[in-house]
Amino acid sequence: MSARSLLAGLLLLASVGVAGATAPEEAIIALDNYTSPKGKNLAVAFSDQLRQIYNRIYHCRPWLDVQKGGLGFTRPVGLPGDDRYLNIWVQVDQQMTPESRALGPAALRASAMFSRHGVDLLRQVSADASIFADPTLYGYSVILTWLKPNGEPGKDPQKTETVGVFTDKATVRAFLAKQIGAKEFVERATIVAFDGNERVGRLPLEIWDDDFATTFKPKGYETDDKTVRC
């Protein structure tokens, strides 16, 4: 069995908890927090769609928790200009096993997390045709945070790892339509990573097929809103 397969089995199949949910009013970026008219105008125009994205994650991906201010039209910190990305930032709920605690390196964990959750979230945020067509939207971004192997839920935030992937919207569409491969998608993307609060260099991210998001269901879980199509 490859290291990639082993990690998927030991680390991510242990992700069976139901994340504590951030309320939509906190998860969706408030209009007053936008720093330019471009971001604010997008947020006003697509407020209903942002709420729909939140609802789909809340009801259909209960192992993910959208962070406070984690859903909206942001720009990557440190990059020039005002290119706006429809961004979603989630905390991944997971339960570490003794086997998974011994695994590494960080790039493999990031690859497994993005393959399992990031690609699915890209589909969620890029599904609306009207948002995609807006000429003031530059792209889409997904940020994932999860516990390091030595972390404990609810404890020191320095015991987390984070990866963010920012990509122009044409590249996202081509990748999801399988018009370009994972390697080309990664080469085109801006990738940021953090060990706790410390930024690290660009990780050599790999992406592989993973149907966890569309096939896994926590035992005994039923959504309380039957109007949401998962």
LOFIKE-712135 format. One line per field, with one value per residue (C-alpha): x, y, z; residue number from 1. Coordinates in Angstrom, 1 decimal, decimal comma. Example, Ala and Ser with C-alpha at 12.3 -4.5 7.8 and 13.67 -1.06 7.14 Angstrom:
2
u [12,3  13,7]
v [-4,5  -1,1]
w [7,8  7,1]
kolmar [1  2]
END
This chain:
230
u [0,0  1,4  1,9  -0,9  -3,3  -2,2  -2,8  -6,2  -7,2  -5,8  -6,2  -9,1  -11,5  -11,2  -13,0  -16,4  -17,3  -19,9  -18,2  -19,5  -21,2  -20,4  -23,6  -24,1  -24,1  -20,6  -19,3  -20,3  -18,2  -20,1  -20,5  -18,7  -15,6  -14,9  -12,0  -13,0  -16,2  -15,4  -15,6  -18,6  -20,5  -20,0  -21,1  -24,3  -25,1  -24,6  -25,7  -28,4  -25,8  -23,4  -26,1  -27,0  -23,3  -23,2  -26,4  -25,0  -21,9  -23,7  -26,3  -24,4  -20,8  -21,3  -17,6  -16,7  -17,1  -16,9  -14,7  -15,8  -15,5  -14,6  -17,1  -17,1  -15,2  -11,7  -8,3  -5,1  -3,1  0,2  -0,7  -0,9  -4,1  -7,7  -8,4  -11,4  -11,8  -14,9  -13,3  -14,3  -12,3  -13,2  -12,0  -11,9  -13,3  -11,2  -10,3  -6,7  -5,8  -2,5  -1,5  -2,3  -0,3  2,8  2,3  3,9  5,2  3,1  2,9  1,3  -1,3  -2,1  -2,5  -4,8  -6,9  -7,2  -8,0  -10,7  -12,2  -10,7  -11,8  -15,3  -15,4  -14,2  -17,2  -19,5  -18,3  -18,0  -21,3  -23,3  -23,2  -24,1  -21,2  -18,8  -20,0  -19,4  -16,4  -15,3  -14,7  -11,2  -11,2  -12,0  -10,1  -10,3  -8,6  -8,5  -7,4  -6,9  -5,2  -1,6  -0,8  0,1  -2,9  -6,0  -9,5  -10,1  -6,6  -3,6  -4,1  -0,4  -1,3  -3,0  -2,0  -3,5  -3,3  -4,9  -5,3  -6,2  -6,9  -8,4  -12,0  -11,1  -8,6  -11,0  -13,6  -11,1  -9,9  -13,3  -14,4  -11,2  -10,0  -6,7  -5,0  -4,2  -0,6  -1,4  -4,0  -1,4  1,2  -1,3  -2,5  -1,2  -0,7  -0,1  0,5  0,8  2,2  0,2  0,4  3,7  3,7  5,8  6,9  4,8  4,0  4,4  0,7  -0,6  -4,3  -6,0  -9,5  -11,4  -15,2  -15,5  -17,5  -20,2  -20,4  -19,7  -22,5  -22,0  -23,8  -27,2  -27,0  -30,0  -30,2  -33,0  -33,6  -35,1  -35,1  -31,3  -30,2  -27,0]
v [0,0  3,5  6,2  8,1  5,3  4,6  8,2  8,3  5,2  6,0  9,7  10,8  7,9  8,8  12,1  10,9  13,6  16,4  19,8  22,5  25,0  28,7  30,7  32,0  35,6  35,0  32,7  35,0  38,2  41,2  44,0  46,5  44,3  44,7  47,0  48,0  48,6  45,6  43,1  44,8  45,0  41,3  40,4  42,5  41,1  37,5  37,5  34,9  32,6  32,9  31,8  28,9  27,8  28,0  26,0  23,2  22,9  23,0  20,4  18,2  18,4  18,3  17,4  20,9  24,1  27,4  29,7  33,1  35,4  32,4  32,8  35,8  37,7  38,2  38,9  37,0  38,9  40,1  40,1  43,4  44,7  43,9  40,7  39,1  35,4  33,7  32,1  29,5  28,7  25,6  23,7  20,0  17,9  14,8  12,2  11,2  7,5  6,3  5,2  8,6  10,5  8,8  9,8  12,7  14,7  17,9  18,0  14,6  15,6  18,8  16,8  14,3  17,0  19,0  15,9  14,9  18,2  21,0  19,7  19,2  22,7  24,1  22,5  24,0  27,6  27,5  26,0  29,2  30,4  34,0  34,4  32,8  35,2  38,3  40,1  41,5  38,0  36,8  33,3  30,9  29,9  27,2  27,3  24,2  24,0  20,7  19,3  18,4  14,8  16,0  18,3  18,0  19,4  22,8  23,2  25,3  26,8  26,3  22,6  23,1  23,1  25,2  25,1  27,7  27,3  30,3  29,9  32,0  30,9  29,7  27,3  26,0  25,4  23,5  21,4  20,4  19,6  17,4  19,6  20,0  17,6  18,0  18,7  21,7  22,9  23,0  24,7  27,5  27,9  30,2  27,9  29,1  27,0  27,6  25,5  27,0  30,8  30,5  30,7  28,1  27,8  26,5  22,8  20,3  19,6  16,5  15,9  12,6  11,3  11,0  10,5  10,8  14,0  12,5  9,0  9,3  9,9  10,1  7,4  8,5  11,9  13,4  17,0  19,0  21,0  18,8  21,7  21,5  19,2  17,5]
w [0,0  -0,9  1,7  0,1  0,4  3,9  5,0  3,4  5,3  8,7  8,9  6,8  7,3  10,9  10,1  11,3  13,8  13,2  13,4  15,7  13,4  13,1  12,6  9,0  10,3  11,6  8,8  5,9  5,8  7,0  4,4  6,7  6,7  2,9  2,1  -1,4  -3,5  -5,7  -2,8  -1,2  -4,5  -5,2  -1,6  -2,1  -5,5  -4,4  -0,8  -1,5  -3,2  -0,2  2,1  -0,2  -0,2  3,6  3,9  1,6  3,7  7,0  6,0  3,6  4,9  8,7  9,3  8,1  10,0  8,0  10,0  11,2  8,3  6,2  3,3  1,0  -1,7  -0,5  -1,9  -1,0  1,7  0,3  -3,4  -5,2  -6,7  -5,8  -7,6  -5,8  -5,1  -3,8  -0,8  1,7  4,8  6,8  9,9  9,2  12,1  12,5  15,2  15,2  15,6  17,0  13,5  11,9  14,5  13,3  9,6  7,7  6,0  6,1  2,3  2,2  4,9  2,9  -0,3  1,4  2,9  -0,3  -2,3  0,1  1,0  -1,1  -4,6  -3,3  -1,9  -5,2  -6,8  -4,2  -4,6  -8,4  -9,2  -9,6  -13,2  -12,4  -10,0  -12,5  -15,2  -13,2  -14,7  -11,4  -9,9  -10,6  -9,1  -6,3  -3,2  -0,6  2,8  5,0  8,6  10,5  13,6  13,4  14,5  18,0  18,3  20,4  19,6  21,2  22,3  21,2  17,7  17,1  16,8  13,5  9,9  7,1  3,3  1,0  -2,8  -4,9  -8,6  -11,4  -12,3  -15,8  -14,4  -11,8  -14,4  -16,7  -13,8  -12,6  -16,1  -16,5  -19,3  -17,5  -15,1  -11,4  -12,1  -14,3  -11,9  -9,1  -11,3  -12,0  -8,4  -5,7  -2,7  0,9  3,9  7,7  10,5  13,4  12,7  11,0  7,2  5,5  1,9  -1,0  -0,4  -3,3  -3,4  -5,1  -5,9  -6,4  -6,8  -3,5  -3,3  0,5  0,4  -1,8  -0,3  3,4  5,9  9,7  11,5  12,6  10,9  9,2  7,9  9,5  6,3  3,6  1,1  0,8  -2,0  -1,0]
kolmar [1  2  3  4  5  6  7  8  9  10  11  12  13  14  15  16  17  18  19  20  21  22  23  24  25  26  27  28  29  30  31  32  33  34  35  36  37  38  39  40  41  42  43  44  45  46  47  48  49  50  51  52  53  54  55  56  57  58  59  60  61  62  63  64  65  66  67  68  69  70  71  72  73  74  75  76  77  78  79  80  81  82  83  84  85  86  87  88  89  90  91  92  93  94  95  96  97  98  99  100  101  102  103  104  105  106  107  108  109  110  111  112  113  114  115  116  117  118  119  120  121  122  123  124  125  126  127  128  129  130  131  132  133  134  135  136  137  138  139  140  141  142  143  144  145  146  147  148  149  150  151  152  153  154  155  156  157  158  159  160  161  162  163  164  165  166  167  168  169  170  171  172  173  174  175  176  177  178  179  180  181  182  183  184  185  186  187  188  189  190  191  192  193  194  195  196  197  198  199  200  201  202  203  204  205  206  207  208  209  210  211  212  213  214  215  216  217  218  219  220  221  222  223  224  225  226  227  228  229  230]
END
